[in-house]
Amino acid sequence: MSDTAELVLDIEGMTCASCVAKVERALDGVPGVDTVAVNLATRTATVHGRVDGTEPLVGAVVHAGYGARPHDDHRDPADEEHAWRRRLIVAAPLTVATLVVAFGFPDRAWTAIAAWVFATPVVFWAGWPFFVHASRAARHGTTSMDTLIALGASAAYGYSAWSVLSAPAGTEPAAYFDTAAVIVTLILVGKTIESRARASAGDASRALLARMPAEAVVAVEDGEHRIALDDLRPGMHVVVLPGATVPADGIVLEGSSSVDLSLVTGESVPVDVVPGSEVVGASVNGQGRLVVFVSTVGGQTRFGSIVRALQAAQATKAPVQRLADRVSSVFVPIVLVLAALTFVGWILLAGVPAGTALVHATAVVLIACPCALGLATPAAIVTGAGRAAELGVLFKGGAVVEAVSRLDAVVLDKTGTITTGAMTLADVRPLGQTQVNDLLALAAAVELGSEHPIARAVVAGARERGVAIPEAHDHRVMPGAGASARVGTSVVEVGRPRGSGSDGDTIVAELAARGATPFVVRRDGVAIGIVGVVDRIKPEARAAVDRLRAAAIHVSMVTGDRGETARAVAIAVGIDDVTSDVNPVEKVEAVARASATRRGVAFVGDGLNDAPALASASVGMAIGSGTDVALAAADVNLLGPALTGVPLAIELSRRTYRIIQQNLFWAFAYNVVMIPLAVVGVIEPMWAAAAMAASSVSVVANALRLRRFVPREIP
């Protein structure tokens, strides 16, 4: 048995939420499966668990009455539309001919025979997929939307054929071949439009995949050769020509250039790269020729993880979909019972002929629309998550989209979130007999073992001043508290400015008042000086806070920095609620306090010490320039460093959730209104088929409005 893995299948034959539920139950019953998410809009099933390949999963889906195959990222989504269109091209003119014969020559002896001839290929060739799927479901004791379509068309066709064959010579039979043909043709129109719309809804992930090159230029001993991207392996050397797309993550070995990372980070400013610089797949090379050592390929690259996360978000359900799933799971059997009662009722209570009663029962079968219920949520999630990815926001699931839409508070970290995190050394203030350069040398020796922005600022400041940095050992990093190391025979600590003495406290207050972040340096437990670093506020931070407030979001800041420094930053960006001098555990407590009085709280951070708070919040949002730990702990990844991604995520998720609510309302309202009208005979079968097709198309079309979403500007 393999380790836990994610497997994706393409599912065939699903038409409604009832189908989704049946496929999910079938897959959930496979040994080793932990979780299953089936998406009607994308026609995919995402399975997590310990399963040996896709064969057991495919077998379970087939046994449930549907088709399945391993997911193909390169499968053209237009294939489904083309298949429906080919059948529609045949069905449409034959249906017109059937209508012309039926209504243009109603009193001729040959009318019913001619209509029969024209309608037969429409029903049994153009409509063949409906019968195949319905019979497959029937063999496994289930029903689907295709069951309703096949029953409606075959009832009208079969009764008409029986009427023609049994009618006495010289009498006009009661034939409804035109109804059967129109039913199939109108459903085909709906299927064609719906499949085109669904393909458009999933354009974002396909557009991302299309950004990767099909081939890579590999440098080997005898020259350079082109190979397929799928054949690229870690350890190879690839040549990236000017203007070409980097095919994988790696390290620059030769050359210098500027690389456009906008697809991965959201930043439009190119990044300069030289030998030793990291580059990521799907970034676009500038004017220089690069030779890159390949470190990661395929789905394991940073770009691959973005695509995989987007596809996972589009495949998972929002909690609001559960209601539609529960209704749809029993919907088709109820409709069939209601249609049977309609047939019997018209005969017994109204005294109409069996043919007339059959027409009314057929209308009931056709007007029912679990398709719209099934598409209401996934169509919106697929489109909304895709549009968010295009704008640099990555949701980790449909449930996250719904959770973000309910937020009414945002807690922001300071360093690297509100500020750039690109700190510089501002001041070095020794205490006692310590010399400036000695103090800076000891601090830099400790910080040399850390990748924290503050540590890098101290080390860079020491080097800029020409200070020799001594060798240090036993480095220890204490998240939120500082760092320590052994320098010579002494233990040196760089950490929070507490207990630094009266002189130290005065210096700390002075630096904080200037907007700097002070740290005390201790040698063997004794404070020997203060170092201060400054961090620039991100230029878009104030606009982001204003947009959050305009969206009725309460904004607060929590930071491990000193109160004076934290308040200076908060005032600059327009935040009133500030919690300072906290460690990672206290950040979690601050989020918990906010959650006690708020409906939903998001925490936004970027560092290792933010991971606990990101995981504990209703929604964790990680800045794209943050650490891997923060990005993994978050529910939403902002692909770039800009803070404007936070209000954008909230605005788009709220718009997506409104679309879902609208879709569900109209899908339920449609059935509540239209089914009774069909029962009492107001709606005929052909109009019922048209209404059913239109309802599914309208749901997807409403979701596609999200593709036009543009973040609003704050005046």
Secondary structure, 3 states (H helix, E strand, C coil): CCCCEEEEEEEECCCCHHHHHHHHHHHHCCCCEEEEEEECCCCEEEEEECCCCCHHHHHHHHHCCCEEEECCCCCCCHHHHHHHHHHHHHHHHHHHHHHHHHHHCCCCCCHHHHHHHHHHHHHHHHCHHHHHHHHHHHHCCCCCHHHHHHHHHHHHHHHHHHHHHHCCCCCCCCCCHHHHHHHHHHHHHHHHHHHHHHHHHCHHHHHHHHCCCCEEEEEECCEEEEEEHHHCCCCCEEEECCCCECCCEEEEEECCEEEECHHHHCCCCCEEECCCCEECCCCEECCCCEEEEEEECHHHCHHHHHHHHHHHHHHCCCCCHHHHHHHHHHHHHHHHHHHHHHHHHHHHHCCCCHHHHHHHHHHHHHHCCHHHHHHHHHHHHHHHHHHHHHCCEEECCHHHHHHHHCCCEEEECCCCCCECCCCEEEEEEECCCCCHHHHHHHHHHHHCCCCCHHHHHHHHHHHHCCCCCCCEEEEEEECCCEEEEEECCEEEEEECCCCCHHHHHHHHHHHHHCCCEEEEEEECCEEEEEEEEECCECCCHHHHHHHHHHCCCEEEEECCCCHHHHHHHHHHHCCCEEECCCCHHHHHHHHHHHHHHCCCEEEEECCHHHHHHHHHCCEEEEECCCCHHHHHHCCEEECCCCCCHHHHHHHHHHHHHHHHHHHHHHHHHHHHHHHHHHHCCCCCHHHHHHHHHHHHHHHHHHHHHHHHCCCCCCC
